Amino acid sequence: MESWLEHHDEDAVIRVMNDVLASDDPDVALSGLVRLADENPAVVDEVVGSPSLARRLIRLLGGSAALAQHLAAHPRSAGGRAS
């Protein structure tokens, strides 16, 4: 995740962090996002490139640790085309 943060502009990072904080459980949302980024950074790049998709995904991640685990195992389910 650190490398992801280093390769994105400040506005994107702030937007993602605000979405994480707005989720039902920010700790679970951030943990899920980090796991997804570690497993397949290209998917996270693609998702974050769409603010609306990123917001929805992060809120879903904050509501379900099981979903976060599923997406880490199957990152294409996050809506990305990368594998």
FENQUIZI-V859606 format. One record per helix or strand of 2 or more residues. SS is the DSSP state (alpha for helix, beta for strand). FROM is the first residue (numbers start at 1). TO is the last residue. If there is no record, write none. Layout:
ss:from:to
SS:FROM:TO
SS:FROM:TO
This chain:
ss:from:to
alpha:2:6
alpha:10:22
alpha:26:39
alpha:41:48
alpha:51:63
alpha:65:73
alpha:75:78
